[in-house]
Amino acid sequence: MELRWLEWAFEGRDVADPWGDRQDGRWHVDADETLGELIAALHAQAARTRAIVESHDLADAGQPGERWGGADPPALERVLFHVLQEYARHVGHLDIVSELAGGETGE
């Protein structure tokens, strides 16, 4: 998601398959991917995200590209707010799954 929003959408980098984490409309992890590889990829993406955020002002507008369908690209601040919303939404999903699996997690 950070690759899609910050590298492809905001910076306008050429990303071969920005939706490559999906198969048949759902998130997908290949059977041969290991937990170690996924964690390493997460850390590598976090480093790239940090570099992007640290090299721009929050008011900087993104690069025009196919992600925006001809509309003006938003500022980094708006992109980061969307990224935060994505994480919050999916952590909420994880909380629900945890509770359904047998334990309350809090408020």
N, C-alpha and C positions, 0 to 999 in steps of 0.2 A: 504494500500500500504506500509506503514511503517512497519507494522507487517510482511508482506511478505518479504520485502527487508532487514530489519535489524534484526528481531528476527529469522525468519525461514532461510533466505538465509545466512546472514552474521554470526550470532551467532550459527547457526545450531540447534536451538531449535526445539523440537517436537511441531508442530502446527497441530492440528487436520484437519483443512481445510484451507490452506493458500489462497485459492481462494474463500472462503466462502462469499465474498461480491458480487458474480456474480451468475446470474441465466440465463440460455439460452444464455450465451455469453455476457450478459450485466450487468452493475452494478445493484444491487438490494438492496432495503431496504424493510424489511417485513412491512406489513400494520399495525401491532401492535406495531412497534417501535415508540417511541415518540421523538420529537425534543430534549427534555431534556436528554433522554437516549443517543442519538447520540452525543450530545455535550459533555456529561460526558465521553463517550467512546473515543472521540477525545482527550480530555484533558488527560485521562489515558494513551493513546498511546503516546502522546507527552512526558509525564513523562518517559515512558519506553525508548523512543527514546533518550531522553536527557541522561539518565543513561548509555545507550550503548555507545553513542558518547563520553561522559566524561570518560568512563572507558577504552578507547582504544586510541592508537596512530593512526593517519590517515594512516600510512603505514602498519598497522596490516592487515594481510590477513584473509579473512573469513574462516569459517570451511567448509571442503568438505561436500557435501550433494547432495541430488537429484536435488536441484535447479540448480546446475551447470552441470548436465549431464556428470559427469566424468572429466570435465575441471577443471583447477585450479581456485579456488575462487578468486575474485578480492580483492584489498585492500579496507579498509573502505572509503578512499578518493573517489574511483571510485563509490562505492555504494551510497555515499552521493551525488555525482554529478548526478547520475541517478535519485535519489529521487528529487533533485532540478529540473531536467528536467521534471519529471512527474508533479510536482506542477505548473511549468511555463506553460506547455502545457495545463493543465486543467483550469488554471486561464484564459488563452487566450480563451479557449472555452467559459467560463463564460462571458467574455467580449463581444464576438460575440453574444451570446444569449441576453445579456443586450441591445446591440445596436439594434438587431432585434426586441426587445420588445418595442422599442420606444425612446431610448435616446442614444446620443453619449456619450462615456466614456472617450475620450481623443485621444491621438495619436494612 
